[in-house]
Amino acid sequence: MGKTTISDFGEVYSAYAAGCLDPAFALMVETQATLRPDVTRAIARAETIDGVFFDTEAASDLSAGAADKALAMIDAWEANEKPTRKAVNLAGEALEELLALPEPLREEALEACGSSGWKNLTPGVRRLKLDVSSEAEVELYRIEPGRTVPKHSHNGSEFTLVVSGGFTDETGSFGPGDVSVKGPEDTHQPTGDMDGVCFALAVHEGGLRFTGMMGVVQRLLGQ
């Protein structure tokens, strides 16, 4: 499976409007709606009679706690040994990237960055695990231009929403607001597009199965 269309997610938007969608997919729908007006319209059409009014804009104000969390992260970081100038610049850039994310993803990413932090997957590819009270595994990926996520298949379905930038795999190219859907039978290797850093929100119904050397390491670690 590759890129999905609005019609493919009709039932998902209906479940969201009715307030009975899993938190992981609710986060994905809300984030996608900030990027695509047609998704906002689809949600509005799906609203139930007793009504959940969904209103979103492409640009959103900082949430009430976002600034405080950002300052707390800076204070905690500065409490350590004196950093180098390069480290200061990198920390500032990383924080700016998170603050540029649309709500509610911004809030979840700041929370996760302050608690667990980013994990390196391969050079130029990092992932941040989000806790949204869902049985599904939710991660935010940061893929630098030209960098590649290790080739992998899936133990279940994988839904990946591009938040900014873009990536390309064996099934096509995906840009902001696009959702890539992969099943257990699919194997792919996403590569970040060259026009900027790609941020992608992934919801896994089961973990990833890496191939090649990464797969060997994964099995050795019992993951």
N, C-alpha and C positions, 0 to 999 in steps of 0.2 A: 504494500500500500504506500501511497505517496501523499501529495498535498490534498487536503480536504477542502470542501466547499461549504457554504452556509447551510445548504440543504442537508449535508451530511450530519450536521450537529443540531438539527431541529429538535430532537427529543432532549438533548442536553440543555438547550436554552429553555425549553419548557420546564424541565426539572429545576433549573436554577430559578426561574420566575416563580415557581411554586414553593421554593424554599426547601427542597428535599434533595439537593445535589450534594454529593460528597465534598468536604471542605477543600480537598486538593483540586478537584475539577472546578469548584466554585471560584477558587483563586485564579485558575487559568481563564475562566470565562470573564471574570471582572477585569483582568489584565488585558485580555484580547479586546474587550469592549472599549478600552481607552485608546486603542490603536486603530480600530476600524469602526467607523460610523454605521456600516451595514450590520455589524454584530449588535450594536446598540439598538438598531431598529428591529432586528430579529427578536431580541429579548423583549422589547416593548410589545411586539405583536403576540408574544407568548404569555403575557401576564394573565394571571387568573382573575376571576370576577372580584374576589375579595381583595385582590390586587397587591402586588409588590411593585411599587414604582421605582424603576431603575433609571437613574439619571447620571450620565458621566460625560466628561469632556476629555479631549485629547490632552490638554494641559491641566494638571491638578495641583492644588496647593499642598504644601507640606502638612502631614498629619500633625496633630497636637504634640505627639511624643517624639517625632522624628528628629527635631533639632536637639532635644535634650539627650537622646540616645547618641547622636553624632558627637556631641560635646563630651559625653561620658567616655566614649571610645577614645577620643583624643587625650583626655585626662589620664585614663588608664595606661595608654601607650606612652605618654610623656613621663609617667612615673618610673619607668624603667631606666636603664642606663642611657646616657646621652646618645642619641642616634646620629648617624651621619647625615649630611645635607641631602645625599641621594635618597636615603631612607625616608627622610621627611617629605621629600617631593613625591615619592612613590605612595606613601600613606595618604597624602592629600589627594592624589589622583584617584586612588581606590575609593576614598570616601565620596569624592565628587561623582564618580560613576554610580555608586549606590543611590545617592541623592537624586540622580537624574532618572532613576527608574520610576515608572508610573505607580501610583497607589492602586491597590493595597500591597503590591509586590514590594514596594520600597520599604514599608514597615516590617514585613516579614524578613527581608534581606538584612536590614540593619540589626534586627533582633538576633538572627542566626550568626551574623558576622561578629557580634559582640560576645556570643556564647561559645560556639564551636569553631568558627572561622573557616576560611577557604582551605581546601585540600588540593594539592597538586595531583593531577592525573598523569599528564605527560607534559613536556616542555610547551608552554604556551596555552595549556588547557587546564583550567581549575574548575572545581565544583563546590557548591555551598549547599549543605543539606538544610532544608527548611522543615520545621516542625509545625504542621498546620492541623494537628489532631485528626489525621487520616491514616487508614491502614495502608494506603498507597505510599510509595517512596517518592518524595518531592525534592528536586534539586534544581538549583540555578547554575547554569554553565556559563563560564566566561572563556571564549575562544578567540585568541588573537588572530589577526589576518594571516592566512596561509597555513595556520596550524591545524592539525588533524586529530580528531577524537579516535582512539584506537578502534579498529574494526571489531564489531560485536554483533551478537544476536540477542534475543530477549527470552526471559523465562515466562513473560506474559506480554500484554500490550504495552506500548510506549507511546505517549502523546507528548510532542515537543512543540512549544509555542515560541517563535522567534520574537523577542522583545525589542531588540535593536540590532543593527548590522544584518548579517545574513550568513547562511551556510549552504553548501552544496554537497549532495551525496549521490549515490547511484540512481536515485529516482528523480532528481531535479534540483532546482534552486529554491530556497525559502527565504523570504524577507519578513520585515516587521508585520505582525498580525497573522502570518501564515502558520498553520499547524501541520506538522508531519506526524502521521500515524503509522506505527510499525507493529507487526504481530510476531509471535514466536517463530514463524517461518521465515522472517526477514533478517538479512544480515546487511549492515551498511557501515560506512566510514565517513561521517560528516567532516568537511573541511571549511574553516572560516573563510568568508569572502574577503577580498583585498581592500574593500572600501571602509574598513573600520572594525573595531572589536565587536564580536557577536555575543550578545547575552540571550540565552535561551532557557525557558522554564520547562523542565521535563517532569512528567508524572509517569512513574513506572508501576505497573501492576505485576510486580515480580522484578528481580534484579537483572542486571546485564550479564551476558556471557561473552567474555572477550575471547578472541581467537589469537593464534600465534603466540609470541613470547608473553604477552600480557595475560593470555589465557593460562599459560603454564604457571605464572606467578599467582594468579587468582586461585588456581587449584591448590597450590602449595600452601597458601594462606587459609585455605578452607572457606573461601568466600563464595 
